[in-house]
Amino acid sequence: MQVNVHEAKTQLSRLLELVESGEKVIIARQGQPVAELVPVKRRKGLPLGIAKDAPLVSDGDWWGPLTDEEMEVWLAQD
C-alpha cells in the first residue's frame, strides 16, 4: 500500500495497525516513494545493564537472582 505524506500524517494510527498485521506501507511525496513503515524487530528479554552486548534475561526472571555469567558482567561494568 502506498500513501501520500498528508494521508500518512492524518491516518498514522491506522497505518501502524496495518504494519503490525503484516501490511507493507510506503509513504510517498508527490507520487515518489520516500519511506517505508516496517515493524520493529523485538528482542526477547530485557538487557541487563546498559552495555551494548549485555546478556538478556527473560521477563519472568527479571527479579530472580543473577546467574554467574550475569554477575560477572555486572561486576565488570565499573
A tleap script that builds the chain and sets N, CA, C and O, in Angstrom:
source leaprc.protein.ff14SB
mol = sequence {
  NMET GLN VAL ASN VAL HIE GLU ALA LYS THR
  GLN LEU SER ARG LEU LEU GLU LEU VAL GLU
  SER GLY GLU LYS VAL ILE ILE ALA ARG GLN
  GLY GLN PRO VAL ALA GLU LEU VAL PRO VAL
  LYS ARG ARG LYS GLY LEU PRO LEU GLY ILE
  ALA LYS ASP ALA PRO LEU VAL SER ASP GLY
  ASP TRP TRP GLY PRO LEU THR ASP GLU GLU
  MET GLU VAL TRP LEU ALA GLN CASP
}
set mol.1.N position { 0.841 -1.164 0.000 }
set mol.1.CA position { 0.000 0.000 0.000 }
set mol.1.C position { 0.894 1.237 0.000 }
set mol.1.O position { 1.883 1.296 0.731 }
set mol.2.N position { 0.549 2.205 -0.807 }
set mol.2.CA position { 1.298 3.465 -0.846 }
set mol.2.C position { 0.354 4.605 -0.489 }
set mol.2.O position { -0.762 4.676 -1.001 }
set mol.3.N position { 0.805 5.501 0.396 }
set mol.3.CA position { 0.010 6.660 0.796 }
set mol.3.C position { 0.867 7.906 0.663 }
set mol.3.O position { 2.095 7.838 0.709 }
set mol.4.N position { 0.204 9.052 0.496 }
set mol.4.CA position { 0.969 10.302 0.436 }
set mol.4.C position { 1.236 10.809 1.849 }
set mol.4.O position { 0.660 10.308 2.815 }
set mol.5.N position { 2.102 11.792 1.963 }
set mol.5.CA position { 2.520 12.298 3.273 }
set mol.5.C position { 1.329 12.793 4.080 }
set mol.5.O position { 1.225 12.500 5.271 }
set mol.6.N position { 0.432 13.537 3.447 }
set mol.6.CA position { -0.723 14.072 4.175 }
set mol.6.C position { -1.572 12.950 4.759 }
set mol.6.O position { -1.976 13.015 5.920 }
set mol.7.N position { -1.843 11.925 3.960 }
set mol.7.CA position { -2.635 10.802 4.457 }
set mol.7.C position { -1.895 10.075 5.586 }
set mol.7.O position { -2.511 9.653 6.564 }
set mol.8.N position { -0.586 9.933 5.447 }
set mol.8.CA position { 0.200 9.271 6.486 }
set mol.8.C position { 0.098 10.031 7.800 }
set mol.8.O position { -0.019 9.423 8.864 }
set mol.9.N position { 0.143 11.360 7.733 }
set mol.9.CA position { 0.048 12.167 8.958 }
set mol.9.C position { -1.328 12.054 9.598 }
set mol.9.O position { -1.439 11.988 10.823 }
set mol.10.N position { -2.365 12.032 8.789 }
set mol.10.CA position { -3.712 12.012 9.353 }
set mol.10.C position { -4.179 10.608 9.730 }
set mol.10.O position { -5.087 10.464 10.548 }
set mol.11.N position { -3.573 9.569 9.150 }
set mol.11.CA position { -4.010 8.190 9.379 }
set mol.11.C position { -2.923 7.321 10.012 }
set mol.11.O position { -2.931 6.103 9.835 }
set mol.12.N position { -1.986 7.931 10.749 }
set mol.12.CA position { -0.838 7.196 11.267 }
set mol.12.C position { -1.247 5.994 12.127 }
set mol.12.O position { -0.683 4.912 11.964 }
set mol.13.N position { -2.190 6.153 13.016 }
set mol.13.CA position { -2.605 5.041 13.876 }
set mol.13.C position { -3.108 3.859 13.054 }
set mol.13.O position { -2.751 2.715 13.335 }
set mol.14.N position { -3.919 4.120 12.056 }
set mol.14.CA position { -4.442 3.054 11.198 }
set mol.14.C position { -3.314 2.402 10.413 }
set mol.14.O position { -3.295 1.181 10.259 }
set mol.15.N position { -2.372 3.202 9.915 }
set mol.15.CA position { -1.247 2.653 9.150 }
set mol.15.C position { -0.359 1.773 10.027 }
set mol.15.O position { 0.139 0.741 9.580 }
set mol.16.N position { -0.166 2.189 11.275 }
set mol.16.CA position { 0.634 1.367 12.186 }
set mol.16.C position { -0.045 0.030 12.459 }
set mol.16.O position { 0.627 -0.997 12.558 }
set mol.17.N position { -1.356 0.033 12.579 }
set mol.17.CA position { -2.086 -1.224 12.761 }
set mol.17.C position { -1.894 -2.138 11.549 }
set mol.17.O position { -1.732 -3.349 11.696 }
set mol.18.N position { -1.912 -1.549 10.357 }
set mol.18.CA position { -1.707 -2.343 9.149 }
set mol.18.C position { -0.306 -2.956 9.128 }
set mol.18.O position { -0.134 -4.124 8.780 }
set mol.19.N position { 0.691 -2.154 9.504 }
set mol.19.CA position { 2.076 -2.644 9.536 }
set mol.19.C position { 2.200 -3.781 10.542 }
set mol.19.O position { 2.848 -4.790 10.264 }
set mol.20.N position { 1.583 -3.622 11.707 }
set mol.20.CA position { 1.631 -4.669 12.734 }
set mol.20.C position { 0.984 -5.963 12.252 }
set mol.20.O position { 1.357 -7.048 12.697 }
set mol.21.N position { 0.022 -5.852 11.350 }
set mol.21.CA position { -0.652 -7.048 10.842 }
set mol.21.C position { 0.051 -7.619 9.603 }
set mol.21.O position { -0.426 -8.587 9.011 }
set mol.22.N position { 1.183 -7.019 9.214 }
set mol.22.CA position { 1.969 -7.573 8.118 }
set mol.22.C position { 1.883 -6.815 6.802 }
set mol.22.O position { 2.540 -7.197 5.833 }
set mol.23.N position { 1.099 -5.764 6.745 }
set mol.23.CA position { 0.955 -4.975 5.519 }
set mol.23.C position { 2.207 -4.121 5.286 }
set mol.23.O position { 2.790 -3.595 6.233 }
set mol.24.N position { 2.608 -3.991 4.034 }
set mol.24.CA position { 3.727 -3.125 3.662 }
set mol.24.C position { 3.156 -1.744 3.352 }
set mol.24.O position { 2.267 -1.619 2.510 }
set mol.25.N position { 3.662 -0.695 4.029 }
set mol.25.CA position { 3.154 0.662 3.825 }
set mol.25.C position { 4.307 1.556 3.381 }
set mol.25.O position { 5.317 1.687 4.073 }
set mol.26.N position { 4.132 2.167 2.211 }
set mol.26.CA position { 5.133 3.084 1.659 }
set mol.26.C position { 4.548 4.490 1.687 }
set mol.26.O position { 3.392 4.702 1.319 }
set mol.27.N position { 5.360 5.449 2.130 }
set mol.27.CA position { 4.933 6.847 2.155 }
set mol.27.C position { 5.602 7.554 0.982 }
set mol.27.O position { 6.812 7.453 0.783 }
set mol.28.N position { 4.782 8.278 0.204 }
set mol.28.CA position { 5.280 8.946 -0.999 }
set mol.28.C position { 5.069 10.455 -0.907 }
set mol.28.O position { 4.128 10.938 -0.278 }
set mol.29.N position { 5.966 11.168 -1.546 }
set mol.29.CA position { 5.835 12.621 -1.693 }
set mol.29.C position { 5.724 12.899 -3.183 }
set mol.29.O position { 6.619 12.558 -3.957 }
set mol.30.N position { 4.629 13.515 -3.574 }
set mol.30.CA position { 4.347 13.813 -4.984 }
set mol.30.C position { 4.462 12.551 -5.849 }
set mol.30.O position { 4.995 12.581 -6.958 }
set mol.31.N position { 3.944 11.441 -5.302 }
set mol.31.CA position { 3.916 10.192 -6.042 }
set mol.31.C position { 5.212 9.399 -6.029 }
set mol.31.O position { 5.254 8.289 -6.559 }
set mol.32.N position { 6.274 9.941 -5.434 }
set mol.32.CA position { 7.561 9.259 -5.389 }
set mol.32.C position { 7.783 8.656 -4.005 }
set mol.32.O position { 7.764 9.385 -3.013 }
set mol.33.N position { 7.995 7.340 -3.913 }
set mol.33.CA position { 8.225 6.707 -2.613 }
set mol.33.C position { 9.448 7.303 -1.911 }
set mol.33.O position { 10.505 7.469 -2.519 }
set mol.34.N position { 9.287 7.624 -0.616 }
set mol.34.CA position { 10.404 8.180 0.157 }
set mol.34.C position { 10.671 7.419 1.448 }
set mol.34.O position { 11.760 7.526 2.012 }
set mol.35.N position { 9.693 6.653 1.925 }
set mol.35.CA position { 9.891 5.935 3.189 }
set mol.35.C position { 8.976 4.721 3.224 }
set mol.35.O position { 7.963 4.648 2.529 }
set mol.36.N position { 9.378 3.767 4.065 }
set mol.36.CA position { 8.562 2.569 4.254 }
set mol.36.C position { 8.377 2.342 5.746 }
set mol.36.O position { 9.345 2.370 6.506 }
set mol.37.N position { 7.142 2.118 6.167 }
set mol.37.CA position { 6.869 1.770 7.558 }
set mol.37.C position { 7.083 0.278 7.719 }
set mol.37.O position { 6.506 -0.522 6.982 }
set mol.38.N position { 7.904 -0.093 8.672 }
set mol.38.CA position { 8.176 -1.511 8.918 }
set mol.38.C position { 8.063 -1.776 10.410 }
set mol.38.O position { 8.322 -0.881 11.214 }
set mol.39.N position { 7.681 -2.991 10.794 }
set mol.39.CA position { 7.596 -3.300 12.226 }
set mol.39.C position { 8.995 -3.368 12.843 }
set mol.39.O position { 9.968 -3.707 12.168 }
set mol.40.N position { 9.078 -3.047 14.112 }
set mol.40.CA position { 10.329 -3.124 14.855 }
set mol.40.C position { 10.619 -4.580 15.161 }
set mol.40.O position { 9.723 -5.324 15.560 }
set mol.41.N position { 11.863 -4.989 14.976 }
set mol.41.CA position { 12.266 -6.348 15.342 }
set mol.41.C position { 12.541 -6.338 16.825 }
set mol.41.O position { 13.469 -5.675 17.289 }
set mol.42.N position { 11.743 -7.064 17.563 }
set mol.42.CA position { 11.869 -7.070 19.021 }
set mol.42.C position { 12.753 -8.214 19.473 }
set mol.42.O position { 12.652 -9.334 18.973 }
set mol.43.N position { 13.629 -7.913 20.433 }
set mol.43.CA position { 14.464 -8.940 21.046 }
set mol.43.C position { 13.725 -9.488 22.251 }
set mol.43.O position { 13.015 -8.762 22.947 }
set mol.44.N position { 13.902 -10.779 22.489 }
set mol.44.CA position { 13.276 -11.378 23.668 }
set mol.44.C position { 14.067 -10.998 24.901 }
set mol.44.O position { 15.293 -10.890 24.852 }
set mol.45.N position { 13.377 -10.798 25.994 }
set mol.45.CA position { 14.021 -10.485 27.260 }
set mol.45.C position { 14.376 -9.010 27.371 }
set mol.45.O position { 14.090 -8.212 26.478 }
set mol.46.N position { 14.996 -8.675 28.471 }
set mol.46.CA position { 15.400 -7.299 28.743 }
set mol.46.C position { 16.912 -7.235 28.876 }
set mol.46.O position { 17.509 -8.146 29.449 }
set mol.47.N position { 17.559 -6.171 28.356 }
set mol.47.CA position { 19.003 -6.078 28.517 }
set mol.47.C position { 19.353 -5.852 29.975 }
set mol.47.O position { 18.689 -5.082 30.670 }
set mol.48.N position { 20.390 -6.518 30.433 }
set mol.48.CA position { 20.865 -6.353 31.801 }
set mol.48.C position { 21.917 -5.258 31.793 }
set mol.48.O position { 22.976 -5.426 31.188 }
set mol.49.N position { 21.649 -4.148 32.447 }
set mol.49.CA position { 22.587 -3.034 32.432 }
set mol.49.C position { 22.446 -2.234 31.151 }
set mol.49.O position { 21.436 -2.341 30.455 }
set mol.50.N position { 23.453 -1.434 30.837 }
set mol.50.CA position { 23.376 -0.582 29.663 }
set mol.50.C position { 24.406 -0.953 28.599 }
set mol.50.O position { 24.479 -0.297 27.560 }
set mol.51.N position { 25.189 -1.977 28.836 }
set mol.51.CA position { 26.207 -2.373 27.884 }
set mol.51.C position { 25.559 -2.882 26.599 }
set mol.51.O position { 24.531 -3.558 26.639 }
set mol.52.N position { 26.169 -2.552 25.455 }
set mol.52.CA position { 25.640 -2.955 24.161 }
set mol.52.C position { 25.491 -4.473 24.056 }
set mol.52.O position { 24.492 -4.963 23.529 }
set mol.53.N position { 26.466 -5.207 24.547 }
set mol.53.CA position { 26.439 -6.659 24.457 }
set mol.53.C position { 25.955 -7.316 25.746 }
set mol.53.O position { 26.292 -8.468 26.020 }
set mol.54.N position { 25.174 -6.597 26.531 }
set mol.54.CA position { 24.697 -7.125 27.808 }
set mol.54.C position { 23.849 -8.364 27.573 }
set mol.54.O position { 23.089 -8.416 26.606 }
set mol.55.N position { 23.966 -9.357 28.437 }
set mol.55.CA position { 23.132 -10.551 28.279 }
set mol.55.C position { 21.665 -10.215 28.515 }
set mol.55.O position { 21.340 -9.235 29.185 }
set mol.56.N position { 20.794 -11.032 27.961 }
set mol.56.CA position { 19.365 -10.819 28.138 }
set mol.56.C position { 18.844 -11.745 29.219 }
set mol.56.O position { 19.317 -12.870 29.379 }
set mol.57.N position { 17.863 -11.252 29.956 }
set mol.57.CA position { 17.171 -12.085 30.929 }
set mol.57.C position { 15.710 -12.119 30.519 }
set mol.57.O position { 15.185 -11.124 30.019 }
set mol.58.N position { 15.059 -13.227 30.718 }
set mol.58.CA position { 13.652 -13.312 30.331 }
set mol.58.C position { 12.809 -12.497 31.306 }
set mol.58.O position { 13.220 -12.239 32.437 }
set mol.59.N position { 11.631 -12.098 30.854 }
set mol.59.CA position { 10.749 -11.280 31.688 }
set mol.59.C position { 10.443 -11.949 33.023 }
set mol.59.O position { 10.357 -11.268 34.045 }
set mol.60.N position { 10.278 -13.261 33.032 }
set mol.60.CA position { 9.945 -13.976 34.260 }
set mol.60.C position { 11.089 -14.028 35.259 }
set mol.60.O position { 10.856 -14.183 36.458 }
set mol.61.N position { 12.329 -13.900 34.777 }
set mol.61.CA position { 13.493 -13.988 35.652 }
set mol.61.C position { 14.007 -12.624 36.102 }
set mol.61.O position { 15.034 -12.544 36.776 }
set mol.62.N position { 13.317 -11.566 35.743 }
set mol.62.CA position { 13.826 -10.219 35.995 }
set mol.62.C position { 14.153 -9.981 37.468 }
set mol.62.O position { 15.167 -9.357 37.780 }
set mol.63.N position { 13.320 -10.464 38.364 }
set mol.63.CA position { 13.536 -10.207 39.794 }
set mol.63.C position { 14.249 -11.348 40.503 }
set mol.63.O position { 14.481 -11.281 41.710 }
set mol.64.N position { 14.595 -12.385 39.770 }
set mol.64.CA position { 15.290 -13.524 40.367 }
set mol.64.C position { 16.773 -13.240 40.560 }
set mol.64.O position { 17.263 -12.201 40.119 }
set mol.65.N position { 17.492 -14.143 41.209 }
set mol.65.CA position { 18.923 -13.961 41.422 }
set mol.65.C position { 19.678 -14.016 40.096 }
set mol.65.O position { 19.239 -14.672 39.151 }
set mol.66.N position { 20.816 -13.324 40.033 }
set mol.66.CA position { 21.641 -13.315 38.836 }
set mol.66.C position { 22.363 -14.645 38.679 }
set mol.66.O position { 22.729 -15.289 39.663 }
set mol.67.N position { 22.564 -15.048 37.425 }
set mol.67.CA position { 23.393 -16.220 37.163 }
set mol.67.C position { 24.854 -15.804 37.346 }
set mol.67.O position { 25.146 -14.616 37.484 }
set mol.68.N position { 25.764 -16.763 37.347 }
set mol.68.CA position { 27.190 -16.436 37.465 }
set mol.68.C position { 27.642 -15.545 36.313 }
set mol.68.O position { 28.403 -14.601 36.526 }
set mol.69.N position { 27.184 -15.831 35.096 }
set mol.69.CA position { 27.553 -15.017 33.926 }
set mol.69.C position { 27.037 -13.585 34.083 }
set mol.69.O position { 27.770 -12.629 33.826 }
set mol.70.N position { 25.775 -13.434 34.504 }
set mol.70.CA position { 25.204 -12.095 34.700 }
set mol.70.C position { 25.955 -11.332 35.783 }
set mol.70.O position { 26.168 -10.126 35.655 }
set mol.71.N position { 26.359 -12.020 36.845 }
set mol.71.CA position { 27.101 -11.377 37.925 }
set mol.71.C position { 28.460 -10.890 37.427 }
set mol.71.O position { 28.887 -9.792 37.783 }
set mol.72.N position { 29.147 -11.694 36.604 }
set mol.72.CA position { 30.431 -11.278 36.043 }
set mol.72.C position { 30.294 -10.020 35.214 }
set mol.72.O position { 31.106 -9.103 35.333 }
set mol.73.N position { 29.259 -9.967 34.363 }
set mol.73.CA position { 29.012 -8.779 33.541 }
set mol.73.C position { 28.717 -7.584 34.432 }
set mol.73.O position { 29.242 -6.494 34.205 }
set mol.74.N position { 27.885 -7.781 35.439 }
set mol.74.CA position { 27.501 -6.712 36.353 }
set mol.74.C position { 28.737 -6.129 37.061 }
set mol.74.O position { 28.892 -4.910 37.141 }
set mol.75.N position { 29.601 -6.994 37.564 }
set mol.75.CA position { 30.783 -6.544 38.292 }
set mol.75.C position { 31.817 -5.903 37.375 }
set mol.75.O position { 32.604 -5.075 37.833 }
set mol.76.N position { 31.836 -6.262 36.092 }
set mol.76.CA position { 32.812 -5.732 35.141 }
set mol.76.C position { 32.404 -4.370 34.588 }
set mol.76.O position { 33.164 -3.783 33.818 }
set mol.77.N position { 31.241 -3.849 34.947 }
set mol.77.CA position { 30.752 -2.597 34.364 }
set mol.77.C position { 31.318 -1.344 35.004 }
set mol.77.O position { 30.864 -0.251 34.668 }
set mol.78.N position { 32.277 -1.439 35.900 }
set mol.78.CA position { 32.826 -0.236 36.511 }
set mol.78.C position { 33.675 0.555 35.596 }
set mol.78.O position { 34.202 1.596 35.988 }
savepdb mol mol.pdb
quit
